[in-house]
Amino acid sequence: MKKIHLLLVVLLSVSAFSSTYAADVIELKGKIIDAGTKSGLPGATISIPDLNKSALSNENGDFVFRNAPARGRFLVQVRYIGYKTITQIVDFANPGAFEFALEESVIEGREVVITGSPGSSDNRKNSTSISTVSKGDLLRHPSTNLIDALSRVPGVSQVTTGPAISKPVIRGLSYNRVVTLNNGVKQQGQQFGDEHGIEIDQYSADHVEILRGPASLMYGSDALGGVINILDGPSAPEGTLRGEFLTNYATNNGLTGSSLMLQGNENGLVYKARGSYKNAYSYKTPVGYVPNSGFNESNFEGQIGLNKKWGYAHLDASSFRTNIGFYEPARNDAGELILEDGDTFTDAQNKDRSLAYPKQDIRHYKIALNSNILLGEGSLKATLGYQHNLRRELEEEGAGNALFLNSYTYSYDLKYSFKEVNGWAPVIGVAGEYIHSLNTTGEEQLIPDFDTQAFGGFAYVKKTWGSNTFNAGARFDYRKMTGKAFGGDSEFDAFTNKFSHVTGALGYTHEFNDALSFKANAGSAFRAPNVAELASNGVHEGVFRYEIGNAALKPEQSYQFDASFDYQNQYVSASLGGFANYINNYIYYSNSGQLRESGGDEYPVYNFVQDNAFLRGIEASLTLHPVSFIHFENGFSYTRATNRTTKESLPFIPAAALRNELRFEPKIAGATNSYLSVGIDNFFKQPKIDSFEQASSGYTLLNAAVGTTLKLSKSQDITLYVSGKNLLNKAYYDHLSRFAPGRLSTEDPGFGIYNQGRNVTFGVNLPFTLKK
């Protein structure tokens, strides 16, 4: 089956490339002006996402696209600081004057083009609930990893194991219920584990789209809760060579991070290279350091490709590695955190950047070919991916691997978009993946060796008329998982499970006027059980429990409805939405009350079981910009989740959160984007818990930041910022922290480690141009 899938991909790709229509190349020129004064706007960015092209306007506001196709309808986005971002469908066969008039706005232009859908579209015309986080937002709110930064978005939170490891949670769902995409490839890195983060360089993200709600129509199994779509920026404008250097330092755990990127475009030959490195020693809570909680991380990636009249094709490759110190909780009689052998760490040892044992050594290699080829009257978008994930757990110096998971993933995703006719825009697609996973030279086995084969196909159509948009789609998925028999300390029986499912979605949007819009979406989704849920039989060291899988588990089935109103004018941006999600055959682990011996120690036994669940909640945001120098941003999210069978609460559901930030943005000569902000993060108590959890108290954190962009020359600037989190050094437990009371110690349910204390980050971002 694997070979047949790969052959299908090759044949379709070759056919698409050889059948590309021979359109004449054109040089597309235009102008970007101020709608009021009619004068040109220099330095505005114009981009065509579906062609991966971008250009900058010159001092007169003029721009030019070379190697543009002579026909086709494409979505164009124009952005300029201090002005409202606009999008427009342009017919390249008859582009007209190609002039864009931008209106001034003190509300920052939100990312309005969404790419994580069957075709790039204006977010107001997209029925699913999607938020975007720009690179500027990531710089203003520095974090220890990418998921930590995204957790500020209403409806998004994180399961954490200290600052090094974060797993995304969307509307109360996480692990294999959230798909993470990077360069168009679904990230596959043993997501089933509590202490398994995502192997992606946070500095490489140009912006991130967060799809809240089921997305099986586009992404198949696992997209039950939503999608984190991490996107690179468009290729450099033709004839340019540019890059960026950024670096930051955080006081709490000495986190140093640096990244250097260089990209160019020579007559449509595009290339990019990036190298990043992060290093941190043990982090500090308000009462002391957490031993051996440091980490280091490196990433090297590159891209080479073509941007031509027929579309684009880019080859991306990356090599990611991280080493993470792992803390096994213990306290002495004085209540101090100690290592397993009873030793305490001095402050000097806690600030030692070399990691002690136990620790993790994780490596992730990825190759992806992304293309969008104009074919016939439409276009074929293809993503081919290869990933190799190696996860080692090391217990003692000089000893072998305690655990070594080694997986290989091959994937493809093909979508053909037909020509839009009378407002009808159909899309069809197929996707599949093959995973081969091994236990390699490890002393322990938690899961068996296994193979997974998956295939899916969908049809989608969108109809636009006036201020209304309607969309509908259906998808069929098939998945087969084969587990290998194994004997030893842990015994695994051979098994073969086959799952198939049909999902669908309906959506509607209406724009009442330029400011107010409404969107609603109803969809079904499914998730096949992962290998840990089906077949685990052993000690999960990272979570200190003995897990037993259930090969008879059925796929989860989700039925969700959500709706929202969005309003934006020159001074106010607001949104209010709600969702209801019914999940049948919801899989979770349950504490049986039994103990099981392994390696001389006893561990509580957890079995994977199924019941029906109901999740519902609301998300709201409000941004006020009454005058040019005042920015007041607010966000609120609440999720309630219950087991419809037992009537109890589901475990690991985030507490309600209200975030407020007041930003003063003065005009300073020789500088732009200057700000001084004060923020308050309010997290409410979480008493709605499962029987083996402990309730979490509410808490409030004080944050502040200051930053500016200085002009070094006419075409060169530098961004400087200082950002402080938890400035009052508040001692608190986040409800989704795995170090919270009762999570890691079964003998002492009151055991717990506070979240990170006061942390101040200093940062520099220096974009540069070597050839203009």
N, C-alpha and C positions, 0 to 999 in steps of 0.2 A: 504493500500500500504506500509506503514511504517513497519508493522509487517511482511509482505511478504519479504521485502528487508532484514530485520534483520535475518529472518529465513534462507534466502538464504545464507547470509554470514556465519552463524553458520554451516550450513550443508557443505558448501564448505570447510571451515576451518578444520572441523573435518575429512572430507574425505581426505583432503590433508595430514593431520598429520598421520592418520592411514594407508595411502597408501604409506608412505615414504619407498623408497626401502632400503633394509637391506644391505647397502654397508659396507664392512669391514673398520674399522678405521685404518688409517695409521699415521705414524709420518713422517712428511715431513721436510727434512733437506736441507740446502743449505749454500752458502757462497757469500758474497758481497766483491768485490775487486776493487782496483784502476786499471783502464784499462791500465795505463802506467807502473806502478811499479809492478803490480800483487800482491801487499800486501793487507791484509785484512783491511776493514774499520770498526772500532768499532763505535757503536751507530747509525748505519744507520737504517732507518725505512722501513720495508717491510709490505705492507698491501694488503688484498684481499677484496675489497669493497663489493662484492656480498655475502661474507660470514661473513662480519663484524669482520674480524680477523686482528690482527696486531702482529708484533714481532720486537724485536730489536737485532741487531747483537752484539756479544760479542767482547772482545778485539782482537780476531783473525779474526773477520768478519763473524763468523759462526752464523746461526740462526736455529730455529726449530719451526714448527707448529705441535701441537698435536691435536688430534681429527679432523684431516682433512679427507675429503671424499676420497675414493679410486678411484673414477672416476669423470669425468666432466671437462669441459674446463672453466677456470676462468681468468679474467684479474687481473694481479698482478702489483702493483706499488712499485717502490723503490726510496727513497729519502734520500739525504745526503747533508748537507750544503756545498756549494762550488763546487757541482757536478751537472751535468745535470740529471734531473729526467727522469727515463725511465719507460715504461710500456711494458708488454709482456703477450700474451695469453699463458697459461700453461695448458697442458693436464695432469691432475692429475693421469690418468691411466698409463702414461708413461712420468714422469716429467724430465727424463734425469739427467744431472749433476746438474741442478738447481743452476747454478752459474751466478751471475750478475756482469758485469764489467762496472763501472761508469766512465765517462769521466769528467775531471775537466772543470768548466765553471765559469766565473766571473759574468755571467748573472744569477740572482736568478732563481731557477727552478720554472717554473709556474705550477700551479695545472693542470695536464693534464688529470686526470680521471674525467669524468662527470657522475654524478649519476642521475641527473634530466632528464633522457631520458628513453625509454623503457628498456634499459639495460645499465649497466656501460660501458663506452667506452672512448677511447682516444679522446680528444677534436679535434685533427686534423682530425679525422674520423667522426666527428659530424657535420652535415650540418647546424644546427641552430647556431645563433650568441650567444655565451655564454662567460661570463667573470667570474672569480672567485676572491674572496677577502679572503685572509687567516687571521688567528688570528694575525699573525705578522703584517700584514697591518693595522688591526684594532688597534693594540697597537701603531704603529708609528703615526697614525692619530687619536688621541682621539677625541671623540665627545660626544654630550649630549644624543644621542640615536643611535640605530643601523642604521636607515635609513639615518640619517645625515652622518654617516661614509661611507655608500655605495654611496652617491651622488657624490663622486669623480670619479666614473667610467664613462667613456664617454658614453653618451646616457641615463644616470640616473640622475635625479634631485629629488626635494622634494617640496611638499606644506607644509609650516610651519605655526604654530600658536605659535610663541615664541620658546624657546629651548625645551619645553616639548613635543610638538606634531609635528610629521613629517609623511607625507604620501608619499609613493614612486611614482615617475613619470618615466615612461620608454618611450622614444621617443615621448614625449608630451601627453601620455595617463596615467590616474591615476584612483583613486577611485575604482569602481568595474570593471575596465578594467585591473587591475593588480592583479594577484593571489600571495598571500604570503603563503608559506608552512613552517611548522615547525614540525620536527619529522614525516614528511610524511603526515601531516594533513593540509588541507586547512584552514587557519585561518578565522574564522567567528566571527566578532565583530562589526557589524553595520558599515561596511566600507563606506556606502553612505554619512556619515557626513563629512563636511569640517574639523571639529575640532576633529575627531575621529582618533587617532593614532593606532598603532599595539600593542597588549598586549603581547610582547615577551621580555624576558630578554636578553639584548645585550651581557652580559658576558657569556651566555651559548653557543654562536655560536663558533664552531671550524673553520668553513669556510662557505662562502656564494656563491652560484652559482646564477648568474643573467642571465636569458634567455631573450634576447631582440627580440621582435617580437611575432606574434600570436602563441599560444600553445594550441589551443582548442583540437587538436588531443589527447594530453595527459591529459588535465585538464578540458575540457569541457567549459561551459560558464564562462565568466569573464576573461579568459586568452587571451584577445584581444590584449593587449599591451605587455605582457610579464609575467615573473614569477620571484619572489624573493624566492629562495630555501635556507632556513636556516638549516644548517646541523650540527649535533653533530659529534664528532670525533669517530674513531673506538674504540671498547672495549679495555680495558687494556690487554697487553700480559698475557698469562696464568702464574699463580703463582705470580703475582705482585699486590701490593697495592700502589697506588700513588694518587697525587692530585695536586691542585694549590691554591694559595691565591693571589689575586690581589686587589689593592686599588689605588685610584687616587683622586686628589683634584684639582678643577678648580677655579681660582681667580675671574672670572667675577661674578658668581652667587653663589659662595661658594659650588659648586657641590661636594659632597663627595660620592664616590661609592666604595663598597667593595663586593667581592664575594669569597666564599670558596667552593671548590669542592673536593670530594674524590671518587675514583673508584677502583674497584678490579676485579680479575678474579681467581676463584678457581676451577680448572679442568672443565672449561666451564661454571660455574655458575658466571654470570657477574652482577655487581651492581654498582650504581652510586648515589650520592646525591650532591645537590648544594643549597646553600642559598645566596641570593644577596640582597643588599639594597642600594638605592640611595636617596639623599636628597639635595634640592637646595632652596635657597631663591630667591627673585626677581632678574631678570637679568638686566644688565646695558647697555644702549646704550652710544654712545659717548657724549650725552647731558644729561643723567640722567637715573635713574632707571625706570622700568616699574612696576607700583604697582600691587601687588598680582599676580605675574607671576611665583611664585615658585612652586615646586612640590616635591613629594616623591613617592618612588616606592619600592616594595618588591616582591621577587619571591622565592618560595621554590619548588624544583622539585626532583624527584627521578626516578630511573630505576632499574629493576631487570629482568633477563632473562637468556637464555641458548644459548651458542655457541657450537654446537655439529656437529658430522659428517653429520647429515641430514640438516644442515643449522643453522638458528638462529631464536629466538623469543624473543622479548623484550617488556616489559610493562613499559610505561612512564606515569608519572603523574606530574602535575604542578598546583600551586596555585599562581596567579599573581594578585597584587593589586597596583593601583596607585591613588593618590589624586593630582589634578591639580587645582591651583588657576586660576580663569578666569577673564580676564580684560575686562570690558565694557567701551569703550573709551569715554573720556570726557576731556576737557581742561578748565581751568579758564581763566580769562581775561589776566593773565600774560603768558599764553601759557603753563602752567605747566600741566602735566598729573595728573588727580585727580580721585577719586572714584565717584560713581554715586551720593553719598550724598553730594558731594562738598568738602570733606575732602582731604587734601594732606597728603602724607606719609613722615615721616622723614626718614633719612638714617637708623636709628636704627630700625624703623618699616619695612623698605624694607629688612633688613637683619634678620628679625624675621622668623624663619623657620616654624612657625605655620601659616597656610593658613587662609586668610580672606574669606568672601563671596562676590560674588558667586564662586562656585567651583564644580568640578566634582569628583565623587567617582566611580571608575571603578574596577570591579573584573572579573577575567577570570579564570575559572577552566577547565582543560583539562586532558583527559585520552586517551592514544593511545596504541594500540597493533600493533607492527611492526614485520613482520616475512618474511623470505625467505626460503622456504622449498624445498629441492631437491626432485622432484616428477617425477617418471618415468625417461625419458631421458632428462627432462628439469627441470624447477624450477617455483614455484608459490610464487610470492611476494604479500603479503597482508598487508593492513593498515586499521585498524578499529579505529574510533575516536568518542569521545564524548566531547562536549564543552558546557559550561554554561557561558554566558556573562551577567553581570549586569551593567548597566550604569545609574548612578543617577546624576541629576543636582540639586544642592541645591542653592537657591537664598538668604535665610536669616537664621540666626541662630535661632534655635528653631522651624522653620517652617518645614512643610513636604517637600516631594520631589516635586520639580517643574516639573521634568520629570524623569521617571523611565522606561527604556527599559530592558526587561528581555527575553533573547532568549536561546533556547536549540537546539543544532545541533548534529545529529547522521550521521555518514558518513562511507562509506566503499570504498575501492579501491583494486581490484584484478587484477593481471597481470600474465599470464603464458607465459614463454619464452621457446620455443621449442629448441631442440638440433640443433646446427648449422650443416648444411650439404652442402658441396661444396660451402661454403661461404654464403649460404642463412641462415638468422637468423630471423624467424618469431616470433611475439609476438601478443597475443590477450588479451583483458582486458575488465572489466566492472567496473563501479563506480556509486555511487549514494549518495544522502544525503537527510535528512529530517530536516527542520527547523521549530520550533514552537516559535513564538515571541509574547510577551504580553506587553501591557502598564500596569504597576503595581503601584497602589496607587499614581500616579502622578497627579498634578493639571492640566497639559497641555498634549495635544496629538498632535504630529506632523504627525505620521503615524498610521494606524489602526493595530489592532491585525491581524496576518496573519500566514498562514502555507505555506511552500514551499516543494514540492517533486521534486526530480530530478533523472534522470537515464541516463546513457550513456554507449555505448559499442564501442570498436574500434578494428581494425586489422592493423598490421604494419609489414613490412618486410624490412630487410636490406641485401644488397648483397655486398660482398667485393671481389674484384679481383685485384691482384697486388697492385698498388698504388691508386686504385679508390674505392669509396664507393658510392652506390646508395641506397636511401631509399624511401619508399612510404607508405602511410597509409590513412585510411578513418575512420570516426566516425559518429555515430548517437546519438543525444541527445534529450531528452524530459524533459520538465519542466512545472510544474503546480503550480500556485500561487493563493491562496484563501484568500481574504481579508474579515474581519468581519465588519458588520455594527455597527456603534456607533453614539450616539447622545450626544450633550452637546455643550460646547463652540466651539469645532470643530466637524463637522459632516462628517462621512464617510459612503459611500454607500457600500454594500456588492458587491464583484466582484470575478470573477474567470477567470484567464487568462491561456491559454495553449500555449506553444511554443515548436516547434520541428525543428531540423535543421541537415543537413548533412555537415560535413566539411572534408577537405582532405589536404594532404601535400606531396610535392615531394622535395627531396634533393639530392645533389651531392657534393662529395669532391674529390680532386685530390692532391696528394703529388708529386710535381715535383722532389724533392730531400729531404734530411734530414732537409733542412732549409726552403724551400719555399712550401707553400700549398695554395689551393684555396677552397672555399666553397660557395655554393649557395643554396637557399631555397625558394620555392614558396608554399604558404599555404593560406588556408581560415580559418576564425574563426568567431564565433558569440558570442553575449552577450545578454541575456534576460534582459529586463528592471528590475531595482530593485524596491522595494516597495515604496521608496520615489518618484521615477519618475512616478510610476503608480498611487499613491493614496495619497500623502501628501496633507494636507489641514490645514495649521496652521503656526504659527510663529516659524521659525528656529532660536532660541535665539542666538546660537553661531555665526550666520552669519547675524543677524539683517535684515531678510527679511521674507515676507509672501510667502510661497511656495505652489503652486497648481499643483498637479499631473495630469496625463493624462492616463486614463485606456485604451485608444485606441493605445498606443505606440506599435510599431513593434520591433522585435529584431534587434540589430545592426549586420551588415554583413561586414566582413573585407576580403580584398584580398591583400596580401602583397608579395612582392619579395624583397629579400636582397641578397647581395653577398659581399665577402671580400677576401682579400689576407693577409696571415700571413707569416712573415719571422723571423727566429731566428737562430743566430749562437752564437759563444762564446762571441761576443762583442756587438751584436745588436739584439734588439727585436722590431719588427714593425708590425703594422696592419693598413689596410685601407679598409673601407667598406661603403656601402650606402644602403638605403632602400627606397621603395615607398609603401605606404599603402592607398588603396582606401576603405573607409568605407561608406556603404549605411545605411540610417536611423540613422545617428549619433544623439545621444540624448544630448541636452544641455538645460540650462535654459535661458530664455529671459525676459528682463525687459519690462513689458507692459506699463510703465509710470503711472500706477495707484497706489493709496495708499489704504491701508485697515486698519481699526482700530481694535485693539485687546488689551485688558487690559488697555485701556485709552491712548494708544500710537498708532501712525500711522506708518505703515511699507510699503516699496515698494513691489509691487506684482511681483513675478517671476513665469512664467509658463514654464513647460517642453515641448519642441517642438523637431521636428526632421527635419534634412536636410542631404544632402550628403557631405562627407568631403574627403579631400586629404591631407595626411601627407607624407613628404619626408625629407630626411636629410642624413648627413654623420657623421661618427665616425672614429677617427684616434688616434693611439698611437705610440710613438717612445721612446725607451729606449736605451741609449748609455752607454756602459761600456768599454771605450777604454783601461783602465788599472784597476787593481784590486781595487784601492781605489777611483775611480771616478764613480759615478752613476748619470746619467742625464735622468730624466723621464718627458715625455710630453704627454698630452692628449687633444684632441679637439672634440667637438660635436656641431652639429647645426641641428635644427629641424624647418621646415617651415610647417605651417598648415593653410589650407584655407577651407572655406565653399564653396563647389562646386555649391550650389544653390544660395546663396546671393553674392558670390565672395568676401566676407569679410574674415578677419582673424578669426580663432577660438580663444576663450578665454583661458587664463591660459596656454600659451605655453612658455616653458623656453627660456631664452635668450641664445645665443651661448656662449660657455665657452672654454677658453684655460687655462690649468693648467700646470705649469712648476715647477720642483723640482730638484735642484742640491744637491747631497748628497756626502759628503766626508766620506770614510769608512776606517779609518786607522787600522793597525795591532798594537794592544797593548798587551804587555805581561800580562798574567793572565786574559784576557778578550776576548770575541768574539762578533761579530755583533755590533761593535762600529760604531757610525755614527754622523755626524754633517750636518744638512741640512738647506737649504734656499729655500723657495718656493714662487712663485707668482701665484695668481689666478686672471685671467682676465675674467671679464664678460662683454659682449658687450651690447649696448643699445638694447631695445626691442620695436621698433616702430610698429610692426605688431600686432595690438590688436583689440579686439572686441569693439563695440560702447560704452559699459558701463565701459571699462577698462581705465586706464591711462598708457601712455607710461613710460617705466623705463629707466633711464640713465645708461650708462656703469660705471664700477668701477674696481679698482684693489686692491687686498688685499695682504699684506706681511705676510708670515708665516715662522717659523723657528723651529727646533727641534734638540735635542741632546739626545743620549741614548747609553747604553752599557749593555752587559751581563757579569757579573763578576763570576769567578769560586770561589765558596766557598770551594769546596772539589773536589775529583776526579769525583764524580757522582752528585754533587749539584751545581747549579748556581742560580743567581738572576738577573733579568732585571730591570734596572732603566732608566727612561726617563723623559724629560721635553719638552713640546711641546707648542708653542705659535701660536695663530691664530689672524689675524687682528692686528698685532703688532703696526701699525701706528694709531690705533683707528679710522679707517675710518668710517665716517657716510654714510650709504648707505641703499638702499631699494632693496632687492632681488625681482625679478618680481613675484615670486610665494609665497612671504610672504603674509599672510592674514592681516598683520599689515601695508602693504604698502598703500600709498595714495589712497583713493577712495574705499578701500575694505570693511572697517567696518563702516564708517560714510557716510550715504546717504545725510545728510544735508550739510556737508562740504566736497566736493570732494577732497580738498587739505589735509584733515586730514591724518596723517600717523605716524607710529612709526618705528624708525630705527631698523635695525637688530643689533645683539649682537656686542658690542664693543670689545676692547682688552680682550683676554682670554688666560691665561697661565695654562697649566695642568701639574701637577707633578704626576708621577705614578710609581708603583712597581708591578712586577709580579714574584711570587716565586713558581715555580713548585717543588714538593718534592716527594720522594719515601720512603715509610715506609717498604715495603717488596719487595725484588728484586728476 
